[in-house]
């Protein structure tokens, strides 16, 4: 989203603990904002004026994550995020609060670099919101 109009002002801090050689738990602290629906990644509706919110949403949340390594670098994971929302109108005034639970399910691979002092974990993910308060 570096080039996009809908720059998310996204910040995330992760910390984790390897319980066993195959099990990892993590805490993720996150904040971001958005003024267009997040479910339109490309195409003619992506950031179109007709889709823009009348203001923006700022979210603060945390996720608990669990990863299970299955074979070599192959892993699965689940992230359960709780997020508190502030709905802001076009004048910058808060108009309402909200809350959501947002889950992410992953299958990926752990690529070790420099004797695993640095790593990359590309993955495929599926997400859904099991709970969301009414939006204004």
BALOBA-1460 file (C-alpha; in Angstrom, 3 decimals):
// residues 136
<rec num="1" residu="x" x="0.000" y="0.000" z="0.000"/>
<rec num="2" residu="x" x="2.933" y="2.353" z="-0.456"/>
<rec num="3" residu="x" x="1.491" y="3.720" z="-3.720"/>
<rec num="4" residu="x" x="-2.193" y="3.465" z="-2.779"/>
<rec num="5" residu="x" x="-4.337" y="6.424" z="-1.718"/>
<rec num="6" residu="x" x="-5.577" y="4.338" z="1.204"/>
<rec num="7" residu="x" x="-2.257" y="4.281" z="3.079"/>
<rec num="8" residu="x" x="-2.959" y="2.206" z="6.180"/>
<rec num="9" residu="x" x="-0.515" y="3.844" z="8.651"/>
<rec num="10" residu="x" x="0.053" y="0.228" z="9.722"/>
<rec num="11" residu="x" x="2.303" y="-0.702" z="12.637"/>
<rec num="12" residu="x" x="2.769" y="-4.210" z="14.033"/>
<rec num="13" residu="x" x="4.990" y="-5.567" z="16.805"/>
<rec num="14" residu="x" x="5.361" y="-9.328" z="17.286"/>
<rec num="15" residu="x" x="6.890" y="-11.331" z="20.071"/>
<rec num="16" residu="x" x="6.816" y="-15.094" z="20.343"/>
<rec num="17" residu="x" x="7.998" y="-18.132" z="22.207"/>
<rec num="18" residu="x" x="8.895" y="-21.565" z="20.858"/>
<rec num="19" residu="x" x="7.178" y="-23.978" z="23.263"/>
<rec num="20" residu="x" x="8.669" y="-27.071" z="21.592"/>
<rec num="21" residu="x" x="10.609" y="-27.678" z="18.395"/>
<rec num="22" residu="x" x="7.304" y="-27.731" z="16.502"/>
<rec num="23" residu="x" x="5.043" y="-25.348" z="18.461"/>
<rec num="24" residu="x" x="5.230" y="-21.540" z="18.585"/>
<rec num="25" residu="x" x="2.935" y="-19.022" z="20.279"/>
<rec num="26" residu="x" x="3.021" y="-15.303" z="19.526"/>
<rec num="27" residu="x" x="1.505" y="-12.012" z="20.579"/>
<rec num="28" residu="x" x="0.960" y="-9.408" z="17.835"/>
<rec num="29" residu="x" x="0.183" y="-5.766" z="18.672"/>
<rec num="30" residu="x" x="-1.303" y="-3.852" z="15.713"/>
<rec num="31" residu="x" x="-2.764" y="-0.521" z="14.641"/>
<rec num="32" residu="x" x="-3.862" y="0.824" z="11.245"/>
<rec num="33" residu="x" x="-6.464" y="3.003" z="9.547"/>
<rec num="34" residu="x" x="-8.393" y="2.708" z="6.314"/>
<rec num="35" residu="x" x="-10.926" y="4.733" z="4.345"/>
<rec num="36" residu="x" x="-11.948" y="2.129" z="1.741"/>
<rec num="37" residu="x" x="-13.147" y="-1.469" z="2.171"/>
<rec num="38" residu="x" x="-10.215" y="-3.847" z="2.660"/>
<rec num="39" residu="x" x="-11.792" y="-6.625" z="0.576"/>
<rec num="40" residu="x" x="-11.220" y="-4.927" z="-2.806"/>
<rec num="41" residu="x" x="-7.554" y="-5.630" z="-3.621"/>
<rec num="42" residu="x" x="-7.602" y="-4.655" z="-7.340"/>
<rec num="43" residu="x" x="-9.858" y="-3.845" z="-10.305"/>
<rec num="44" residu="x" x="-12.086" y="-0.890" z="-11.159"/>
<rec num="45" residu="x" x="-13.602" y="-0.741" z="-7.641"/>
<rec num="46" residu="x" x="-10.197" y="-0.588" z="-5.931"/>
<rec num="47" residu="x" x="-10.083" y="2.819" z="-4.209"/>
<rec num="48" residu="x" x="-12.849" y="4.150" z="-6.467"/>
<rec num="49" residu="x" x="-14.545" y="7.301" z="-5.112"/>
<rec num="50" residu="x" x="-17.865" y="5.405" z="-4.975"/>
<rec num="51" residu="x" x="-16.412" y="2.907" z="-2.466"/>
<rec num="52" residu="x" x="-14.732" y="5.443" z="-0.134"/>
<rec num="53" residu="x" x="-16.044" y="5.739" z="3.420"/>
<rec num="54" residu="x" x="-17.276" y="9.164" z="4.590"/>
<rec num="55" residu="x" x="-14.182" y="9.449" z="6.821"/>
<rec num="56" residu="x" x="-12.000" y="6.566" z="8.027"/>
<rec num="57" residu="x" x="-11.687" y="3.747" z="10.559"/>
<rec num="58" residu="x" x="-8.776" y="3.533" z="13.017"/>
<rec num="59" residu="x" x="-8.186" y="0.139" z="14.657"/>
<rec num="60" residu="x" x="-6.073" y="-0.950" z="17.606"/>
<rec num="61" residu="x" x="-5.784" y="-4.599" z="18.437"/>
<rec num="62" residu="x" x="-3.849" y="-7.628" z="19.473"/>
<rec num="63" residu="x" x="-3.708" y="-11.158" z="18.145"/>
<rec num="64" residu="x" x="-2.740" y="-14.419" z="19.735"/>
<rec num="65" residu="x" x="-1.139" y="-16.752" z="17.209"/>
<rec num="66" residu="x" x="-0.230" y="-20.423" z="17.209"/>
<rec num="67" residu="x" x="2.066" y="-22.078" z="14.642"/>
<rec num="68" residu="x" x="2.635" y="-25.792" z="14.248"/>
<rec num="69" residu="x" x="5.565" y="-26.980" z="12.137"/>
<rec num="70" residu="x" x="4.594" y="-30.150" z="10.309"/>
<rec num="71" residu="x" x="7.505" y="-31.251" z="8.116"/>
<rec num="72" residu="x" x="10.812" y="-29.505" z="7.492"/>
<rec num="73" residu="x" x="9.756" y="-25.832" z="7.060"/>
<rec num="74" residu="x" x="6.069" y="-26.484" z="6.303"/>
<rec num="75" residu="x" x="3.744" y="-25.003" z="8.928"/>
<rec num="76" residu="x" x="0.143" y="-24.124" z="9.697"/>
<rec num="77" residu="x" x="-1.015" y="-21.275" z="11.870"/>
<rec num="78" residu="x" x="-4.027" y="-19.541" z="13.346"/>
<rec num="79" residu="x" x="-4.153" y="-15.888" z="14.418"/>
<rec num="80" residu="x" x="-7.110" y="-14.668" z="16.486"/>
<rec num="81" residu="x" x="-7.207" y="-10.878" z="16.583"/>
<rec num="82" residu="x" x="-9.368" y="-8.623" z="18.751"/>
<rec num="83" residu="x" x="-9.619" y="-5.081" z="17.377"/>
<rec num="84" residu="x" x="-11.194" y="-1.942" z="18.801"/>
<rec num="85" residu="x" x="-12.381" y="0.504" z="16.154"/>
<rec num="86" residu="x" x="-12.900" y="4.249" z="16.100"/>
<rec num="87" residu="x" x="-15.111" y="5.580" z="13.305"/>
<rec num="88" residu="x" x="-14.133" y="9.114" z="12.249"/>
<rec num="89" residu="x" x="-16.143" y="11.356" z="9.913"/>
<rec num="90" residu="x" x="-14.803" y="13.540" z="7.094"/>
<rec num="91" residu="x" x="-14.253" y="16.438" z="9.534"/>
<rec num="92" residu="x" x="-11.971" y="14.305" z="11.730"/>
<rec num="93" residu="x" x="-14.542" y="13.908" z="14.530"/>
<rec num="94" residu="x" x="-15.148" y="10.571" z="16.238"/>
<rec num="95" residu="x" x="-18.704" y="9.379" z="15.541"/>
<rec num="96" residu="x" x="-18.757" y="5.861" z="17.016"/>
<rec num="97" residu="x" x="-16.779" y="2.909" z="18.377"/>
<rec num="98" residu="x" x="-16.767" y="-0.701" z="17.249"/>
<rec num="99" residu="x" x="-15.146" y="-4.061" z="17.915"/>
<rec num="100" residu="x" x="-14.314" y="-7.093" z="15.797"/>
<rec num="101" residu="x" x="-12.749" y="-10.533" z="16.086"/>
<rec num="102" residu="x" x="-10.720" y="-11.261" z="12.959"/>
<rec num="103" residu="x" x="-9.211" y="-14.718" z="12.378"/>
<rec num="104" residu="x" x="-6.458" y="-15.695" z="9.939"/>
<rec num="105" residu="x" x="-5.648" y="-19.311" z="9.004"/>
<rec num="106" residu="x" x="-2.272" y="-19.928" z="7.320"/>
<rec num="107" residu="x" x="-0.301" y="-22.618" z="5.527"/>
<rec num="108" residu="x" x="3.257" y="-21.601" z="4.764"/>
<rec num="109" residu="x" x="6.937" y="-22.390" z="4.658"/>
<rec num="110" residu="x" x="9.769" y="-21.217" z="6.919"/>
<rec num="111" residu="x" x="12.812" y="-20.237" z="4.814"/>
<rec num="112" residu="x" x="16.003" y="-20.066" z="6.875"/>
<rec num="113" residu="x" x="18.657" y="-17.467" z="6.037"/>
<rec num="114" residu="x" x="22.069" y="-17.005" z="7.694"/>
<rec num="115" residu="x" x="21.735" y="-20.107" z="9.889"/>
<rec num="116" residu="x" x="18.157" y="-19.131" z="10.823"/>
<rec num="117" residu="x" x="19.226" y="-15.791" z="12.331"/>
<rec num="118" residu="x" x="16.891" y="-14.267" z="9.742"/>
<rec num="119" residu="x" x="13.942" y="-15.969" z="8.105"/>
<rec num="120" residu="x" x="11.032" y="-15.404" z="5.736"/>
<rec num="121" residu="x" x="7.692" y="-17.188" z="6.049"/>
<rec num="122" residu="x" x="5.623" y="-16.877" z="2.875"/>
<rec num="123" residu="x" x="2.137" y="-18.273" z="3.316"/>
<rec num="124" residu="x" x="-1.358" y="-18.615" z="1.907"/>
<rec num="125" residu="x" x="-4.060" y="-17.291" z="4.201"/>
<rec num="126" residu="x" x="-7.815" y="-17.377" z="4.578"/>
<rec num="127" residu="x" x="-9.516" y="-14.840" z="6.841"/>
<rec num="128" residu="x" x="-12.942" y="-14.231" z="8.313"/>
<rec num="129" residu="x" x="-14.677" y="-12.152" z="10.978"/>
<rec num="130" residu="x" x="-16.660" y="-14.347" z="13.380"/>
<rec num="131" residu="x" x="-17.831" y="-11.210" z="15.217"/>
<rec num="132" residu="x" x="-18.240" y="-7.566" z="14.259"/>
<rec num="133" residu="x" x="-20.298" y="-4.810" z="15.842"/>
<rec num="134" residu="x" x="-22.619" y="-2.737" z="13.693"/>
<rec num="135" residu="x" x="-20.844" y="-0.051" z="11.697"/>
<rec num="136" residu="x" x="-22.285" y="3.478" z="11.538"/>
